[in-house]
Amino acid sequence: MGDYSKALEFYEKAHKIKEKALPPNHPDLAASYNNIGTVYNAMGDYSKALEFFEKTHKILEKALPPNHPNLALSYNNIGAVYNAMGDYSKALKFYEKAHKIKEKALPPNHPDLATSYNNIGLVYNNMGEYPKALEFYEKDLEITKKALPPNHPDLALSYNNIGLVYNNMGDYSKALEFYEKAHKIKEKALPPNHP
C-alpha cells in the first residue's frame, strides 16, 4: 500500500505538463500542487508538504472568491501539517480560518462543519486544553448525529474523541460511556475481522 515515490513521480510529471500548458495562476496548477503536497504529507515530509500546500493556497487566493470552499480545504491542509508538526497554535489558526469559510459557505448541519469542529477539538486536545476540546468535539457530535445514519463510522469517531478527552481529564466513567458508544457502532458498522 502507498507507493509514495511512484505517486510523486506521476504527480510531478502531470504538473510539468500543466505548467507548460496553463497560465501560472490556473486552478488546475493548484490542484497539482495540492496532490504533491498530499503525498509529502503522507510521507511525513512536512516541510515539503507545507511548501506545496502554500503554493496551492497562493493560487487559490487569486483565483477564487474569499469564501470559496476550496480555500477552506487549503487552509485545512496547512492546519493539518502544522498539527502533525506539533505547532498547535499555527494549526489552530489555519483550522479556524477554514472553519470561518465553511460557516459562511455551508448549511449549519453540513458534515464538513462537523469535520471542522473535530479538527479544532483535536488541536485543543493536543494542547491539553481539554474543556475547549470537549466543547468542539460536542459540536462535531451534534452535527454528525443529525447528518449521518446512526451506525456510521464517523459517529463512532466522534464518540471516541469525546471519550479520549474525558480520559485525559481523568473522568474515567464518562470516558468509558463514550468509548462504549463508539464500540457499539463499530461492531455494527464493521466486519467482525476488522482490526
N, C-alpha and C positions, 0 to 999 in steps of 0.2 A: 504494500500500500504506500502511496505517496512518494513517487519518484520525482522529488523536487527539482533536481538538476535538469531532468528532461523537460519538466513543465516550464522551468525558467528559460531553457533554450528555445522552446517553441514560442513562448510569450514574447521573448526578445526579438525573435525573427519576425513575428507578426507586427511588433511595434516598429521595427525598422521599415517595413513596407508601408505602414500607415504614415510614418514620419515623412516619407518621400511623397506620398500622395495627398496629404492633407495639410491645411494651414496649421500653424503652431498652437493655436488655442482651440482646436476642434475637440468636441466632447469624446470622440472615439479615441483620441490620444489619451485622454484622462482615464478612460476605461482600460486602456492598455497599461498605463502606469499603475492603475489600481490592481490589475491582475498580477503584475510583477511584485508589487508591494505585499500582496496577499501571500505569495509563495515565500518571500523573505520572512514574513511574519511567522508562517508555519514552520520555517526552518530555525526560528529563534534568532535570526539576524535582525534585531530590532532597529539598529541604526539605518540599515539599508531599507527596511520596511518603511520607516518613518520618512526617509528621503523620497521614496516613490509615492507614498500617501500624500506628502506635502505637494509634490508635483501635480498629483491628481487634483488636489484641492485648489491649487492656484488656477488651473484651467477652469474648473467648475465655477469658481467665484466670478470669473469673467464671462462665462458662457450662460450661466443660469440666473434666474431671479433669486433674490436673497432668501426666500423661504421655500425653495425647491427641496423636495425630499432627498434628492441625490446629494445635496450639500450636507444634510443631516447624516447620511450614510458615511460621507467623507470625514466629518468631524468624529463620528463614532469609531471609524477605523483608527484614526490618530489617537483617540482616547484609549482604545484597546491596547495599542502598542505601549503607550505611557504606563498603563496599568500593569502590563506584563513586565515592564522595566522597573516597576516599583516606584515610579514617580506619580504618586497618587494625587497630588494637588493639580498637576497638569492633566492627568486623566480625567479628574472631576470637571475641570474647566471645559474640556472638549466634549465630554458626555453631556454636560449642561447645555452647551451650545446646540448640540444635536437635539436635545430634548425640547428646547425652545422652538426650534423649527418644526418638530413633529407636532407640538401642541397647536401651532398655527395651521399646519397643513392637513392634519388628520382629525377624524371624528374622535370624541373623548374616550370611546371604548375600543379603539383600534389596537390590535395585538402589538404593533410596533411601538406604541406608547408604553405598553407593559414591559417590553424589552428594554426600553429606555430607563424606566424606573428600576428595573432589575440591575442594569449596568451601574447606575448611580449607587444603588444599595450595595453592590459588590465592592465598590471603591470605599464607601464608608465602613464596610465590614473589614476590609483590608487595613484601613487606618485605625481600627479599634474603636470607632465611633458607633457603638452598637445601637443606641436608641435611634440615631439617624438612619442607620442601615435598615433597622426594623420598619421605620416609617416608609421608606421607599419600597422595601420588599412587600409590605402590606398593600401598597398602591398597585404594585405589579400583580399581586394575587387577586385583588378586587377586579381588575380588568380581565385577567386571564380566566377567571371563573365565568365572566359574562361572555367572553369572546370565543371560548373553546369548549368542546364537549367535556363532560365530567371525568373521562378516563384518558385525557390527552397527556402525553409525557411532559409537556411544558408545565402543566399544572402540578405534576409531581415535583418538578424542579423548583417551582415557586414555594411549595410546602417545605421542601428540603432546605432551601435557603433560609427560610424563617426559622426552621429547626436549628440550623447552624448558628444563627445569631443568638438564639436562646441558650444554646450550648456554650457559646463563647461568653455569655453573660453569667453562666453558672446556674441558670434556671433549667435543670435537667428534666424535670417532669414536663414542662412546657415544650422543651426540645423534643422529648420522646413523643409527645402528642402529634407534633408536626411531622416528625420522621415517620411515624406510623401511617399518617395520611398519605405521605409520599409513597411509602412501600405498598400500600393497598392499590394505588393507581398503577404502579409499576407491575404488580402481579397480574392485573387485568390487561394492561396495555402491551406488555412484552411477552415473548415466548418463554416457556419455563427454563430453557437452557441459556437464556441471555445473561451475559456476565454482569 
